Amino acid sequence: MSSTLKPMPHFNNEEEERAFWESHDSTDYVDWSKAERVTMPNLKPSTTSISLRLPQSLLEEIKVAANRRDVPYQSLIKTWLAEKISAE
C-alpha cells in the first residue's frame, strides 16, 4: 500500500459511488490496517417466501427430525440447505 492515501471523492448519489468503486481499489483511499470489526446484532437478512412442493412422507420425516432437535421444521430446512450450499 502506498504511504499517502488519495483523498476520498464526493459522490452525489449511490449510483455514482457504486460506479466509482467498481473501477477503483479501496486501498488507495482507505488504510484498512486501522479498520475495526463492527457487529450489527439487530440487522436481519432479507428473506423471500417460496412455495415448495414436497412429498407428504418427506415433509413428515423432516418434521420428526425437527421435533427431535426441538426446532421449527422450516428452520431445520433452511439450516440443511445452508449447510449443503457451504459444502459445495
C-alpha positions, 0 to 999 in steps of 0.5 A: 500500500502506498504511504499517502492515501488519495483523498476520498471523492464526493459522490452525489448519489449511490449510483455514482459511488457504486460506479466509482468503486467498481473501477477503483481499489479501496486501498488507495483511499482507505488504510484498512490496517486501522479498520475495526470489526463492527457487529450489527446484532439487530440487522436481519437478512432479507428473506423471500417466501417460496412455495415448495412442493414436497412429498407428504412422507418427506415433509413428515420425516423432516418434521420428526427430525425437527421435533427431535432437535426441538426446532421449527421444521422450516428452520431445520430446512433452511439450516440443511440447505445452508449447510449443503450450499457451504459444502459445495 
